[in-house]
């Protein structure tokens, strides 16, 4: 399914999508003959998903560290519980 979406949307930059005014049948036919532009579109989508996951993980780690730091400053007994979540 991703290869068809790449052929329809991702191909705008590469000139392989429906933005050129070709039919869906032509996009599907090209997917079996000109696979590299479609694979590049898939790679871009997958790369963006991985980058997004890394950003979420980094932000979560910073938030957990800040929670632990605030807990240590407010109440020493709460700091032990917060430190368990941070690692």
BELBELFEN-V137747 format. One record per pair of residues at least 4 apart in sequence whose ideal C-beta (glycine too) atoms are under 6 Angstrom apart, sorted by sequence separation. I is the first residue (numbers start at 0). J is the second residue. D is the distance in whole Angstrom. If there is no record, write none. Layout:
I_J_D, I_J_D
This chain:
4_8_6, 5_9_4, 6_10_5, 21_25_4, 29_33_5, 34_38_6, 42_46_6, 78_82_6, 10_15_3, 11_16_5, 10_16_3, 11_18_5, 30_37_6, 70_77_4, 71_78_4, 70_78_5, 7_16_5, 6_16_6, 7_17_5, 70_81_4, 67_81_4, 66_81_6, 67_82_5, 67_85_5, 6_26_4, 15_36_5, 63_84_6, 64_85_6, 63_85_5, 13_36_4, 6_30_6, 2_30_5, 6_37_6, 9_40_3, 5_37_5, 2_37_5, 5_40_3, 5_41_5, 1_41_5
